[in-house]
């Protein structure tokens, strides 16, 4: 059985909407699109790619798929991600898209999400999700995420779509890796560990 690994780029207050550009996602009037760009850390570039290159399948939500499809097929050849993302099998969780899709090696993931993701994990060793915040909420609520890679940037935005939205299923997490970069960005890799424990600090 393979693993489902999610990578998200987020602010200190959990906002992960439209990190890459002004027009990436304007839902709810979000006007901070591209917030990640001024905080790109050159020392982190290789680590982002190192984590991504172990995938043998990519699972995306509809909005993120549309953004990726518009950019990566014609991206500059010197960007390492271009070859990886163009060649890896890509699955889109969508109720409105239909096959065939235009981007190489892309197909629609239909039917029940839990069953479809389980089938993906049977066929692939490492299925990765990048962004895809609406899809992420469903994956978290269904307990389908095996590892959560969070890139946390030193700013707060106060509004926007968050990695952990209201209604997220409570879960304990185990930190399996961490890195700190000169500009204050922190990378934290977590694995779910079941239900949160509770206690009473006043009980001695």
Backbone as a printed PyTorch tensor [residue, N CA C, xyz], in Angstrom:
tensor([[[  0.8410,  -1.1960,   0.0000],
         [  0.0000,   0.0000,   0.0000],
         [  0.8720,   1.2400,   0.0000]],

        [[  0.6170,   2.1310,  -0.9380],
         [  1.3830,   3.3600,  -1.0160],
         [  0.9410,   4.3880,   0.0060]],

        [[  1.5700,   5.5650,  -0.0530],
         [  1.2620,   6.6470,   0.8820],
         [  0.7340,   7.8590,   0.1230]],

        [[ -0.0860,   8.6370,   0.8100],
         [ -0.5770,   9.9050,   0.2890],
         [  0.1030,  11.0190,   1.0710]],

        [[  0.8630,  11.8400,   0.3630],
         [  1.6710,  12.8890,   0.9880],
         [  1.2150,  14.2390,   0.4510]],

        [[  0.8890,  15.1510,   1.3630],
         [  0.3780,  16.4760,   1.0040],
         [  1.4380,  17.5270,   1.3050]],

        [[  1.6550,  18.4510,   0.3550],
         [  2.5480,  19.5810,   0.5670],
         [  1.7470,  20.8690,   0.4570]],

        [[  1.8710,  21.7200,   1.4790],
         [  1.1640,  22.9980,   1.4840],
         [  2.1320,  24.1180,   1.8600]],

        [[  1.9390,  25.2760,   1.2390],
         [  2.6880,  26.4890,   1.5500],
         [  1.7150,  27.4290,   2.2600]],

        [[  2.0320,  27.8210,   3.4910],
         [  1.0540,  28.5150,   4.3180],
         [  1.6990,  29.6150,   5.1560]],

        [[  0.8790,  30.5730,   5.5790],
         [  1.3230,  31.6320,   6.4840],
         [  1.2550,  31.1330,   7.9220]],

        [[  1.7280,  31.9590,   8.8470],
         [  1.6860,  31.5820,  10.2560],
         [  0.2610,  31.3900,  10.7560]],

        [[ -0.7030,  32.1030,  10.1630],
         [ -2.0910,  31.9140,  10.5730],
         [ -2.8270,  30.9280,   9.6710]],

        [[ -2.0710,  30.1100,   8.9570],
         [ -2.6560,  28.9660,   8.2670],
         [ -3.1980,  29.2130,   6.8790]],

        [[ -3.0730,  30.4500,   6.3500],
         [ -3.6090,  30.7500,   5.0240],
         [ -2.7090,  30.1480,   3.9470]],

        [[ -3.3430,  29.4310,   3.0150],
         [ -2.5850,  28.7970,   1.9280],
         [ -3.1770,  29.1390,   0.5670]],

        [[ -4.0590,  30.1170,   0.5200],
         [ -4.7060,  30.5100,  -0.7290],
         [ -3.7560,  31.3110,  -1.6110]],

        [[ -3.6670,  30.9230,  -2.8760],
         [ -2.9680,  31.6950,  -3.9120],
         [ -1.5670,  32.1290,  -3.5230]],

        [[ -0.6880,  31.2190,  -3.1300],
         [  0.6680,  31.6490,  -2.7890],
         [  1.4820,  32.1090,  -3.9950]],

        [[  1.1390,  31.5950,  -5.1930],
         [  2.0330,  31.7720,  -6.3240],
         [  1.8650,  33.0090,  -7.1640]],

        [[  0.6660,  33.6200,  -7.1920],
         [  0.4830,  34.7620,  -8.0710],
         [ -0.8130,  35.5000,  -7.8100]],

        [[ -0.9160,  36.7510,  -8.2810],
         [ -2.0780,  37.6010,  -7.9900],
         [ -3.4030,  37.0410,  -8.4840]],

        [[ -3.3880,  36.3290,  -9.6050],
         [ -4.6360,  35.8420, -10.1970],
         [ -4.8850,  34.3560,  -9.9700]],

        [[ -4.1110,  33.7650,  -9.0810],
         [ -4.1850,  32.3200,  -8.8810],
         [ -5.5290,  31.8850,  -8.3090]],

        [[ -6.0370,  32.6110,  -7.3290],
         [ -7.3120,  32.2600,  -6.6930],
         [ -7.8570,  33.4980,  -5.9920]],

        [[ -8.8510,  34.1460,  -6.6290],
         [ -9.4260,  35.3650,  -6.0730],
         [-10.7410,  35.1050,  -5.3310]],

        [[-11.0320,  33.8450,  -5.0180],
         [-12.2750,  33.5270,  -4.3050],
         [-12.4190,  34.3950,  -3.0600]],

        [[-13.6590,  34.8390,  -2.8080],
         [-14.0000,  35.6640,  -1.6380],
         [-13.2310,  36.9830,  -1.6130]],

        [[-12.8310,  37.4580,  -2.7880],
         [-12.1470,  38.7410,  -2.8760],
         [-10.7390,  38.7360,  -2.3160]],

        [[-10.1000,  37.5840,  -2.2970],
         [ -8.7410,  37.4820,  -1.7410],
         [ -7.7840,  38.3120,  -2.5890]],

        [[ -7.1130,  39.2910,  -1.9550],
         [ -6.2580,  40.2010,  -2.7130],
         [ -4.7920,  40.1400,  -2.2920]],

        [[ -4.3820,  39.0130,  -1.7020],
         [ -2.9760,  38.8280,  -1.3460],
         [ -2.3180,  37.7310,  -2.1940]],

        [[ -2.9000,  37.4510,  -3.3570],
         [ -2.3260,  36.4240,  -4.2210],
         [ -0.8750,  36.7330,  -4.5600]],

        [[ -0.0160,  35.7300,  -4.4480],
         [  1.4130,  35.9070,  -4.6800],
         [  2.2010,  36.2250,  -3.4270]],

        [[  1.5870,  36.0000,  -2.2610],
         [  2.2500,  36.3390,  -0.9930],
         [  3.5460,  35.5690,  -0.7680]],

        [[  3.6770,  34.4020,  -1.3920],
         [  4.8830,  33.5940,  -1.1840],
         [  6.0930,  34.1330,  -1.9510]],

        [[  5.8460,  34.7980,  -3.0770],
         [  6.9350,  35.1820,  -3.9840],
         [  8.0380,  36.0090,  -3.3110]],

        [[  7.7080,  37.0310,  -2.4870],
         [  8.7920,  37.7960,  -1.8680],
         [  9.5710,  37.0140,  -0.8110]],

        [[  9.0520,  35.8560,  -0.4270],
         [  9.6740,  35.0800,   0.6420],
         [ 10.3490,  33.8080,   0.1320]],

        [[ 10.4810,  33.6990,  -1.1860],
         [ 11.1600,  32.5300,  -1.7350],
         [ 12.5720,  32.4710,  -1.1800]],

        [[ 12.9350,  31.3200,  -0.6680],
         [ 14.2400,  31.1100,  -0.0320],
         [ 15.0840,  30.2260,  -0.9450]],

        [[ 16.1370,  30.7770,  -1.5670],
         [ 16.9550,  29.9670,  -2.4860],
         [ 17.4640,  28.6700,  -1.8590]],

        [[ 17.7740,  28.7140,  -0.5810],
         [ 18.2890,  27.5200,   0.0810],
         [ 17.2580,  26.4080,   0.1710]],

        [[ 15.9780,  26.7510,  -0.0170],
         [ 14.9160,  25.7490,   0.1090],
         [ 14.5490,  25.1030,  -1.2180]],

        [[ 14.9520,  25.7140,  -2.3350],
         [ 14.5020,  25.2260,  -3.6430],
         [ 14.8160,  23.7500,  -3.8590]],

        [[ 16.0430,  23.3630,  -3.5390],
         [ 16.4390,  21.9710,  -3.7480],
         [ 15.6500,  21.0180,  -2.8810]],

        [[ 15.3060,  21.4300,  -1.6770],
         [ 14.5630,  20.5670,  -0.7700],
         [ 13.1360,  20.3560,  -1.2590]],

        [[ 12.5190,  21.4010,  -1.8030],
         [ 11.1780,  21.2590,  -2.3610],
         [ 11.1820,  20.2100,  -3.4710]],

        [[ 12.1500,  20.2990,  -4.3550],
         [ 12.2170,  19.3460,  -5.4620],
         [ 12.5750,  17.9470,  -4.9710]],

        [[ 13.4760,  17.8530,  -4.0090],
         [ 13.8610,  16.5400,  -3.4840],
         [ 12.6580,  15.8040,  -2.9070]],

        [[ 11.7730,  16.5330,  -2.2270],
         [ 10.5880,  15.8840,  -1.6900],
         [  9.6150,  15.4920,  -2.7900]],

        [[  9.5350,  16.3190,  -3.8200],
         [  8.5590,  16.0520,  -4.8840],
         [  8.9930,  14.9280,  -5.8160]],

        [[ 10.2850,  14.7790,  -6.0350],
         [ 10.7350,  13.8470,  -7.0730],
         [ 10.5230,  12.3870,  -6.7090]],

        [[ 10.1760,  12.1080,  -5.4580],
         [  9.9120,  10.7200,  -5.0760],
         [  8.4870,  10.2930,  -5.4120]],

        [[  7.6370,  11.2200,  -5.8670],
         [  6.2580,  10.8510,  -6.2150],
         [  6.2370,   9.9960,  -7.4700]],

        [[  5.3010,   9.0680,  -7.5180],
         [  5.0440,   8.3740,  -8.7780],
         [  3.6070,   8.5880,  -9.2380]],

        [[  2.9030,   9.5220,  -8.5880],
         [  1.5890,   9.9810,  -9.0300],
         [  1.2990,  11.3030,  -8.3310]],

        [[  0.5220,  12.1520,  -9.0200],
         [  0.1440,  13.4530,  -8.4900],
         [ -1.3780,  13.5510,  -8.4900]],

        [[ -1.9460,  13.8890,  -7.3440],
         [ -3.3890,  14.0610,  -7.2010],
         [ -3.6670,  15.5350,  -6.9400]],

        [[ -4.5830,  16.1170,  -7.7280],
         [ -4.8700,  17.5380,  -7.6340],
         [ -6.3700,  17.7950,  -7.5970]],

        [[ -6.7550,  18.9110,  -6.9900],
         [ -8.1130,  19.3990,  -7.1200],
         [ -8.2700,  20.1260,  -8.4430]],

        [[ -9.5050,  20.4240,  -8.8080],
         [ -9.7870,  21.0240, -10.1120],
         [ -9.0710,  22.3650, -10.3020]],

        [[ -9.1550,  23.2660,  -9.3250],
         [ -8.5710,  24.5930,  -9.4820],
         [ -7.0540,  24.5140,  -9.6300]],

        [[ -6.3950,  23.7180,  -8.7900],
         [ -4.9450,  23.5950,  -8.8730],
         [ -4.5390,  22.9310, -10.1840]],

        [[ -5.3190,  21.9470, -10.6370],
         [ -5.0190,  21.3190, -11.9230],
         [ -5.0480,  22.3590, -13.0410]],

        [[ -6.0550,  23.2080, -13.0590],
         [ -6.1590,  24.2180, -14.1130],
         [ -4.9550,  25.1640, -14.0900]],

        [[ -4.5090,  25.5500, -12.8770],
         [ -3.3410,  26.4260, -12.7550],
         [ -2.0940,  25.7320, -13.2750]],

        [[ -1.8900,  24.4870, -12.8770],
         [ -0.7080,  23.7390, -13.2950],
         [ -0.7160,  23.4830, -14.8000]],

        [[ -1.8850,  23.1060, -15.3310],
         [ -1.9770,  22.7900, -16.7570],
         [ -1.6640,  24.0180, -17.6120]],

        [[ -2.0180,  25.1930, -17.1190],
         [ -1.7700,  26.4120, -17.8770],
         [ -0.2960,  26.8130, -17.8690]],

        [[  0.4650,  26.3080, -16.8960],
         [  1.8590,  26.7580, -16.7640],
         [  2.9030,  25.7070, -17.1310]],

        [[  2.7750,  24.5100, -16.5710],
         [  3.8960,  23.5790, -16.6310],
         [  4.2080,  23.0050, -18.0080]],

        [[  3.2700,  22.7450, -18.8910],
         [  3.6580,  22.2060, -20.2010],
         [  4.6030,  23.1180, -20.9790]],

        [[  4.5000,  24.4270, -20.7960],
         [  5.3530,  25.3580, -21.5370],
         [  6.3020,  26.1260, -20.6220]],

        [[  6.5150,  25.6290, -19.4110],
         [  7.4320,  26.2770, -18.4710],
         [  8.8650,  26.2180, -19.0110]],

        [[  9.7440,  27.0960, -18.5610],
         [ 11.1450,  27.0510, -19.0040],
         [ 11.7810,  25.6900, -18.7090]],

        [[ 12.5570,  25.1970, -19.6530],
         [ 13.1520,  23.8660, -19.5210],
         [ 14.1060,  23.7530, -18.3460]],

        [[ 14.6910,  24.8740, -17.9270],
         [ 15.6770,  24.8040, -16.8400],
         [ 15.0340,  24.5690, -15.4790]],

        [[ 13.7290,  24.6870, -15.3760],
         [ 13.0540,  24.4120, -14.1080],
         [ 12.8980,  22.9040, -13.9450]],

        [[ 13.4920,  22.3580, -12.8840],
         [ 13.5100,  20.9040, -12.7060],
         [ 12.1130,  20.3090, -12.6250]],

        [[ 11.1860,  21.0380, -12.0420],
         [  9.8390,  20.5200, -11.8740],
         [  9.1470,  20.2380, -13.2080]],

        [[  9.5540,  20.9100, -14.2690],
         [  8.8390,  20.7750, -15.5380],
         [  8.7930,  19.3270, -15.9990]],

        [[  9.9300,  18.6850, -16.0800],
         [  9.9620,  17.3000, -16.5430],
         [  9.2070,  16.3650, -15.6210]],

        [[  9.3610,  16.5780, -14.3150],
         [  8.6900,  15.7200, -13.3350],
         [  7.1720,  15.8220, -13.4710]],

        [[  6.6440,  17.0380, -13.4480],
         [  5.1930,  17.2130, -13.4430],
         [  4.5670,  16.8820, -14.7950]],

        [[  5.2970,  17.0850, -15.8630],
         [  4.7310,  16.7710, -17.1770],
         [  4.6540,  15.2720, -17.4350]],

        [[  5.5360,  14.5080, -16.8200],
         [  5.5980,  13.0720, -17.1190],
         [  4.8560,  12.1990, -16.1150]],

        [[  4.7900,  12.6220, -14.8600],
         [  4.1840,  11.7660, -13.8320],
         [  2.6820,  11.6110, -14.0980]],

        [[  2.1040,  10.4550, -13.7960],
         [  0.6420,  10.3210, -13.9060],
         [ -0.0670,  11.3110, -12.9870]],

        [[ -1.0650,  11.9950, -13.5420],
         [ -1.7900,  13.0320, -12.7970],
         [ -3.2720,  12.6580, -12.7400]],

        [[ -3.8370,  12.7840, -11.5440],
         [ -5.2500,  12.4830, -11.3320],
         [ -5.9320,  13.7250, -10.7740]],

        [[ -7.1190,  14.0230, -11.2940],
         [ -7.8500,  15.2190, -10.8910],
         [ -9.1510,  14.8020, -10.2160]],

        [[ -9.3070,  15.1990,  -8.9640],
         [-10.5520,  14.9220,  -8.2500],
         [-11.5610,  15.9900,  -8.6510]],

        [[-12.5090,  15.6170,  -9.4880],
         [-13.4620,  16.5930,  -9.9990],
         [-14.7560,  15.8920, -10.4030]],

        [[-15.8760,  16.5680, -10.1340],
         [-17.1700,  16.0470, -10.5580],
         [-17.6100,  16.6600, -11.8870]],

        [[-16.8500,  17.6350, -12.3900],
         [-17.2710,  18.3400, -13.6010],
         [-16.3670,  18.0920, -14.8000]],

        [[-15.1060,  17.7750, -14.5590],
         [-14.2070,  17.4730, -15.6730],
         [-14.5330,  16.1070, -16.2510]],

        [[-14.1770,  15.9300, -17.5130],
         [-14.3570,  14.6320, -18.1740],
         [-13.1180,  14.3100, -18.9870]],

        [[-12.7860,  13.0360, -19.0670],
         [-11.6740,  12.6010, -19.9110],
         [-12.0720,  12.7220, -21.3810]],

        [[-11.1180,  12.8950, -22.3010],
         [ -9.6830,  13.0170, -22.0250],
         [ -9.2950,  14.4440, -21.6550]],

        [[ -8.2750,  14.5720, -20.8170],
         [ -7.7480,  15.8740, -20.4360],
         [ -6.5630,  16.2280, -21.3400]],

        [[ -6.2910,  17.5190, -21.4340],
         [ -5.2860,  17.9660, -22.3830],
         [ -3.8450,  17.7970, -21.9320]],

        [[ -3.6110,  17.7830, -20.6230],
         [ -2.2420,  17.7070, -20.1230],
         [ -1.7830,  16.2570, -20.1320]],

        [[ -0.5640,  16.0350, -20.5800],
         [  0.0020,  14.6950, -20.6980],
         [ -0.1710,  13.8660, -19.4260]],

        [[ -0.6080,  12.6070, -19.6080],
         [ -0.7400,  11.6520, -18.4890],
         [ -1.7230,  12.1160, -17.4250]],

        [[ -2.7750,  12.8110, -17.8220],
         [ -3.7850,  13.2820, -16.8730],
         [ -5.0930,  12.5290, -17.0590]],

        [[ -5.7680,  12.2360, -15.9450],
         [ -7.0820,  11.6000, -16.0100],
         [ -7.9170,  12.0450, -14.8210]],

        [[ -9.2250,  11.9050, -14.9610],
         [-10.1540,  12.3070, -13.9130],
         [-10.3260,  11.1770, -12.9100]],

        [[-10.2490,  11.5310, -11.6190],
         [-10.4780,  10.5670, -10.5480],
         [-11.9460,  10.6540, -10.1680]],

        [[-12.7270,   9.7130, -10.6090],
         [-14.1570,   9.7680, -10.3810],
         [-14.6080,   8.8510,  -9.2560]],

        [[-15.9140,   8.8830,  -8.9740],
         [-16.4970,   8.0010,  -7.9770],
         [-16.2540,   8.4520,  -6.5600]],

        [[-16.4810,   7.5440,  -5.6230],
         [-16.2820,   7.8280,  -4.2060],
         [-14.8160,   8.1510,  -3.9300]],

        [[-14.5520,   9.2890,  -3.2670],
         [-13.1720,   9.7400,  -3.0780],
         [-12.3520,   8.7580,  -2.2580]],

        [[-12.9030,   8.2530,  -1.1620],
         [-12.1540,   7.3280,  -0.3110],
         [-11.7710,   6.0670,  -1.0800]],

        [[-12.7070,   5.5210,  -1.8410],
         [-12.4150,   4.3180,  -2.6180],
         [-11.4180,   4.6080,  -3.7280]],

        [[-11.5640,   5.7730,  -4.3820],
         [-10.6730,   6.1090,  -5.4890],
         [ -9.2430,   6.3390,  -4.9990]],

        [[ -9.0870,   7.0150,  -3.8600],
         [ -7.7480,   7.2450,  -3.3210],
         [ -7.1260,   5.9360,  -2.8430]],

        [[ -7.9160,   5.0740,  -2.2300],
         [ -7.4040,   3.7600,  -1.8230],
         [ -6.8950,   2.9890,  -3.0280]],

        [[ -7.6100,   3.0800,  -4.1410],
         [ -7.1720,   2.3950,  -5.3600],
         [ -5.8760,   2.9930,  -5.8860]],

        [[ -5.7360,   4.3260,  -5.8010],
         [ -4.4840,   4.9620,  -6.2180],
         [ -3.3170,   4.4670,  -5.3800]],

        [[ -3.5430,   4.3430,  -4.0720],
         [ -2.4740,   3.9130,  -3.1780],
         [ -2.1190,   2.4380,  -3.3790]],

        [[ -3.0230,   1.6900,  -3.9690],
         [ -2.7010,   0.3090,  -4.3400],
         [ -1.8120,   0.2680,  -5.5780]],

        [[ -2.0040,   1.2470,  -6.4880],
         [ -1.2700,   1.2500,  -7.7590],
         [  0.0570,   1.9910,  -7.6810]],

        [[  0.1770,   2.9190,  -6.7270],
         [  1.3660,   3.7720,  -6.6680],
         [  1.9920,   3.7140,  -5.2800]],

        [[  3.3240,   3.8710,  -5.2590],
         [  4.0270,   3.8730,  -3.9780],
         [  3.8720,   5.1970,  -3.2390]],

        [[  3.8550,   6.3070,  -3.9900],
         [  3.7860,   7.6100,  -3.3470],
         [  2.9360,   8.5580,  -4.1890]],

        [[  1.7510,   8.8280,  -3.7120],
         [  0.8510,   9.7820,  -4.3510],
         [  1.0000,  11.1120,  -3.6160]],

        [[  1.3250,  12.1640,  -4.3480],
         [  1.4890,  13.4680,  -3.7070],
         [  0.3710,  14.4110,  -4.1140]],

        [[  0.0110,  15.2830,  -3.1830],
         [ -0.9540,  16.3570,  -3.3970],
         [ -0.2280,  17.6670,  -3.1340]],

        [[ -0.3910,  18.6200,  -4.0390],
         [  0.1970,  19.9510,  -3.8660],
         [ -0.9430,  20.9610,  -3.9010]],

        [[ -1.0000,  21.8480,  -2.8950],
         [ -2.0800,  22.8260,  -2.8670],
         [ -3.4230,  22.1420,  -2.7400]],

        [[ -4.3500,  22.4760,  -3.6820],
         [ -5.6440,  21.7770,  -3.7650],
         [ -6.3900,  21.8350,  -2.4270]],

        [[ -6.6130,  23.0430,  -1.9270],
         [ -7.1280,  23.2130,  -0.5690],
         [ -8.5150,  22.6270,  -0.3640]],

        [[ -9.3950,  22.7610,  -1.3530],
         [-10.7280,  22.1740,  -1.1930],
         [-10.6380,  20.6540,  -1.0970]],

        [[ -9.8210,  20.0610,  -1.9580],
         [ -9.6040,  18.6180,  -1.9070],
         [ -8.9790,  18.2130,  -0.5780]],

        [[ -8.0390,  19.0150,  -0.0970],
         [ -7.3640,  18.6920,   1.1610],
         [ -8.3440,  18.5330,   2.3060]],

        [[ -9.3640,  19.3880,   2.3680],
         [-10.3340,  19.2830,   3.4630],
         [-11.0050,  17.9100,   3.4590]],

        [[-11.3490,  17.4330,   2.2690],
         [-11.9700,  16.1090,   2.1680],
         [-10.9920,  15.0080,   2.5540]],

        [[ -9.7520,  15.1180,   2.1100],
         [ -8.7430,  14.1000,   2.4270],
         [ -8.4930,  14.0320,   3.9310]],

        [[ -8.4080,  15.2020,   4.5870],
         [ -8.2000,  15.2230,   6.0320],
         [ -9.3980,  14.6380,   6.7690]],

        [[-10.5840,  15.0160,   6.3490],
         [-11.7850,  14.5470,   7.0310],
         [-11.9910,  13.0430,   6.8700]],

        [[-11.4940,  12.4810,   5.7760],
         [-11.6170,  11.0450,   5.5320],
         [-10.4360,  10.2540,   6.1030]],

        [[ -9.4770,  10.9550,   6.6930],
         [ -8.3160,  10.2750,   7.2830],
         [ -7.4170,   9.6230,   6.2390]],

        [[ -7.2900,  10.2500,   5.0650],
         [ -6.5420,   9.6400,   3.9620],
         [ -5.1020,  10.1300,   3.8500]],

        [[ -4.7280,  11.1390,   4.6340],
         [ -3.3920,  11.7350,   4.5270],
         [ -2.4050,  10.9600,   5.4010]],

        [[ -1.3100,  10.5090,   4.7970],
         [ -0.2840,   9.7720,   5.5380],
         [  0.8500,  10.6730,   6.0160]],

        [[  1.0960,  11.7570,   5.2970],
         [  2.0990,  12.7210,   5.7590],
         [  1.7110,  14.1030,   5.2540]],

        [[  1.9660,  15.1000,   6.0940],
         [  1.6310,  16.4780,   5.7730],
         [  2.9100,  17.3080,   5.8520]],

        [[  3.3720,  17.7800,   4.6980],
         [  4.5680,  18.6200,   4.6250],
         [  4.1230,  20.0840,   4.5750]],

        [[  4.4140,  20.8340,   5.6240],
         [  3.9750,  22.2210,   5.7260],
         [  5.1700,  23.1590,   5.6370]],

        [[  5.1200,  24.0610,   4.6630],
         [  6.0870,  25.1500,   4.5520],
         [  5.4270,  26.3830,   5.1570]],

        [[  5.9210,  26.8280,   6.3110],
         [  5.2890,  27.9080,   7.0630],
         [  6.1330,  29.1760,   6.9030]],

        [[  5.4930,  30.2310,   6.3760],
         [  6.2030,  31.4750,   6.0540],
         [  5.9160,  32.5510,   7.0990]],

        [[  6.8840,  33.4390,   7.3500],
         [  6.7750,  34.4110,   8.4470],
         [  5.9180,  35.6270,   8.0780]],

        [[  4.6240,  35.4090,   7.9450],
         [  3.6740,  36.5080,   7.7910],
         [  2.2920,  36.0070,   8.1650]],

        [[  1.4100,  36.9400,   8.4750],
         [  0.0050,  36.6160,   8.7340],
         [ -0.8510,  37.4570,   7.7910]],

        [[ -1.9490,  36.8870,   7.3260],
         [ -2.8240,  37.5820,   6.3870],
         [ -4.2180,  37.8260,   6.9340]],

        [[ -4.6260,  37.0660,   7.9290],
         [ -5.8930,  37.3300,   8.5750],
         [ -7.1150,  36.7600,   7.8810]],

        [[ -7.0190,  36.5100,   6.5940],
         [ -8.1530,  35.9240,   5.8740],
         [ -7.6380,  35.1570,   4.6610]],

        [[ -8.5070,  34.3080,   4.1580],
         [ -8.1400,  33.4560,   3.0380],
         [ -8.3590,  31.9920,   3.3930]],

        [[ -8.3200,  31.1370,   2.3970],
         [ -8.4950,  29.7030,   2.6310],
         [ -7.3250,  29.1650,   3.4450]],

        [[ -7.6600,  28.3290,   4.4280],
         [ -6.6430,  27.8140,   5.3320],
         [ -6.4400,  26.3110,   5.1470]],

        [[ -5.2740,  25.8640,   5.5600],
         [ -4.9800,  24.4300,   5.5170],
         [ -5.9430,  23.6790,   6.4280]],

        [[ -6.1450,  24.1700,   7.6270],
         [ -7.0660,  23.5350,   8.5720],
         [ -8.2770,  24.4400,   8.7400]],

        [[ -9.3300,  24.1440,   8.0020],
         [-10.5510,  24.9290,   8.0610],
         [-11.4440,  24.4270,   9.1920]],

        [[-12.4890,  25.1950,   9.4960],
         [-13.4710,  24.7700,  10.4820],
         [-14.0500,  23.4240,  10.0740]],

        [[-14.1620,  22.5190,  11.0180],
         [-14.6830,  21.1940,  10.7180],
         [-13.6080,  20.1470,  10.5000]],

        [[-12.3310,  20.5590,  10.5280],
         [-11.2520,  19.5830,  10.4060],
         [-11.3510,  18.5510,  11.5300]],

        [[-11.2050,  17.2980,  11.1900],
         [-11.2740,  16.2250,  12.1840],
         [-10.0820,  16.3260,  13.1380]],

        [[-10.2940,  16.3590,  14.4640],
         [ -9.1820,  16.4230,  15.4060],
         [ -8.2280,  15.2440,  15.2150]],

        [[ -6.9350,  15.5390,  15.2650],
         [ -5.9320,  14.4870,  15.0710],
         [ -4.6430,  14.8890,  15.7590]],

        [[ -3.9990,  13.9570,  16.4180],
         [ -2.6460,  14.1660,  16.9270],
         [ -1.6720,  13.9940,  15.7690]],

        [[ -0.5720,  14.7400,  15.8000],
         [  0.4310,  14.6870,  14.7410],
         [  1.8060,  14.4480,  15.3510]],

        [[  2.6120,  13.6880,  14.6320],
         [  3.9940,  13.4410,  15.0740],
         [  4.9450,  14.1320,  14.1110]],

        [[  5.8220,  14.9740,  14.6310],
         [  6.8080,  15.6640,  13.8100],
         [  7.9070,  14.6780,  13.4170]],

        [[  8.1070,  14.4920,  12.1180],
         [  9.1050,  13.5320,  11.6530],
         [ 10.3220,  14.2030,  11.0380]],

        [[ 10.1960,  15.5060,  10.7090],
         [ 11.3400,  16.2170,  10.1420],
         [ 11.0650,  17.7130,  10.2260]],

        [[ 12.1190,  18.5120,  10.3430],
         [ 11.9490,  19.9560,  10.3610],
         [ 13.2020,  20.6370,   9.8390]],

        [[ 12.9980,  21.8120,   9.2490],
         [ 14.1060,  22.6290,   8.7480],
         [ 13.7510,  24.0910,   8.9560]],

        [[ 14.7640,  24.9130,   9.2720],
         [ 14.5820,  26.3490,   9.4370],
         [ 15.5080,  27.0580,   8.4600]],

        [[ 14.9750,  28.0960,   7.7810],
         [ 15.7340,  28.7940,   6.7530],
         [ 16.0090,  30.2330,   7.1810]],

        [[ 17.0410,  30.8560,   6.6010],
         [ 17.4790,  32.1800,   7.0670],
         [ 16.4030,  33.2550,   7.0650]],

        [[ 15.4300,  33.1810,   6.1710],
         [ 14.4080,  34.2250,   6.1090],
         [ 13.2540,  34.0000,   7.0890]],

        [[ 13.3540,  32.9470,   7.9050],
         [ 12.3230,  32.6560,   8.8910],
         [ 11.3190,  31.6140,   8.4660]],

        [[ 11.4210,  31.1250,   7.2420],
         [ 10.5530,  30.0400,   6.7880],
         [ 10.9140,  28.7510,   7.5260]],

        [[  9.8920,  27.9940,   7.8850],
         [ 10.0910,  26.7290,   8.5910],
         [  9.3720,  25.6310,   7.8250]],

        [[ 10.0390,  24.5080,   7.6160],
         [  9.4140,  23.3440,   6.9980],
         [  9.1790,  22.2940,   8.0700]],

        [[  7.9380,  21.8480,   8.1810],
         [  7.5460,  20.8760,   9.2000],
         [  6.8360,  19.7090,   8.5290]],

        [[  7.3210,  18.5030,   8.7520],
         [  6.7070,  17.3030,   8.1920],
         [  6.0570,  16.5050,   9.3170]],

        [[  4.7550,  16.2400,   9.1630],
         [  3.9970,  15.5560,  10.1990],
         [  3.3570,  14.2860,   9.6680]],

        [[  3.1870,  13.3220,  10.5570],
         [  2.3980,  12.1210,  10.2720],
         [  1.2690,  12.0320,  11.2910]],

        [[  0.0470,  11.7560,  10.8560],
         [ -1.0810,  11.6180,  11.7820],
         [ -0.8640,  10.4800,  12.7690]],

        [[ -1.3230,  10.6950,  14.0010],
         [ -1.1260,   9.7050,  15.0680],
         [ -2.4210,   9.3900,  15.8100]],

        [[ -3.5410,   9.4700,  15.1130],
         [ -4.8000,   9.1250,  15.7420],
         [ -5.4150,  10.2720,  16.5050]],

        [[ -6.2840,   9.9500,  17.4380],
         [ -7.0280,  10.9580,  18.1880],
         [ -6.1130,  11.7120,  19.1530]],

        [[ -6.3860,  13.0070,  19.3810],
         [ -5.6070,  13.7650,  20.3620],
         [ -5.8220,  13.2290,  21.7790]],

        [[ -4.7660,  13.2300,  22.5660],
         [ -4.8910,  12.8890,  23.9840],
         [ -5.2140,  14.1520,  24.7670]],

        [[ -5.8490,  14.0010,  25.9110],
         [ -6.1410,  15.1190,  26.8000],
         [ -5.6870,  14.7930,  28.2070]],

        [[ -5.5710,  15.8100,  29.0090],
         [ -5.1690,  15.6150,  30.4010],
         [ -5.5870,  16.8120,  31.2280]],

        [[ -5.1400,  16.8320,  32.4800],
         [ -5.4800,  17.9170,  33.3980],
         [ -4.1970,  18.3860,  34.0700]],

        [[ -3.6950,  19.5630,  33.6730],
         [ -2.4340,  20.0510,  34.2100],
         [ -2.5270,  20.4470,  35.6800]],

        [[ -3.7390,  20.5750,  36.1870],
         [ -3.9200,  20.9180,  37.5930],
         [ -3.9730,  19.6790,  38.4930]],

        [[ -3.8180,  18.5160,  37.8800],
         [ -3.9660,  17.2860,  38.6610],
         [ -2.6560,  16.7800,  39.2150]],

        [[ -1.6000,  17.6160,  39.1430],
         [ -0.3250,  17.2310,  39.7310],
         [  0.4830,  16.3700,  38.8130]]])
